[in-house]
């Protein structure tokens, strides 16, 4: 526990300033580092870390995607170029498996590409949301909803949990815990909106906040289970030991990645979805 607390404090001392200045190049650098580390962790999880012909292009993609957002700041252009980049990456990685003479398993290639797409879009969605109108308010919400879900799901599950959620993926999670985390995520999302409305000139949209809190809560739980499914499949406890007591970057960001991507999707809906005006 002591190690977890110390790591958490050090992480906050580093991460919070980067988050505050995330509308500058510091945000781009943070997204690049997180994407680079995710390649390292995922390629290690599937046993492909030493296959440099596969990982180097992904490292380059890690650096390039946040730069595209930093210089373009246009969601449409980013989506277009991201679709092209990932299409080429899929073709290339599958080609590596084809010409490996059986040394690279197709299922490992598929998991690496699918998870890398999911992780890259999550981290870059977070960075892209920061560049939107009232992005400072949005970036904080990306952590409030998933963390509220995780924390209250844990305590509700400990107190009232009787029915296992998906035991073959995550044995400790319960239906009661999931409900508790879901409800409190919505409550704290609305409370956050009240705080923003009281101390800034921004006007929260409470119906949209309820919807966003609910959707992000569900997404964060699914994101956590996705990460657990991959770890269970490959027989690993954590994605890395980069954060003593906490595992790896993906162990800490698994739920936030899903919530970030889903919130970006909500903002891409055609009827003008917005949480703060």
Buried (B, 14 or more C-beta within 10 A) or exposed (E): EEEEEEBBEEEEEEEEEBBEEBBEEBBBBBBBBBBBBBBBBBBBBBEBBEBEBBBEBBBBBBBBBBBBBBEBEBBEEBBEBBEEBBEEBBEBBBEBBEEBEEEBBEEBBBBBBBBBBBBBBBBBBBBBBBBBEBBBBBBEBBBBBBBBBBBBBBBBBEEBBEEBBBEEBBEEBBBBBBBBBBBBBBBBBBBBBEEBBEEEEBEBBBEBBBBBBBBBBBBBBBBBBBBBBBBBEBEBEBBBEBBEEBBBBBBBBBBBBBBBBBBBBBBEEEEEBBBBE
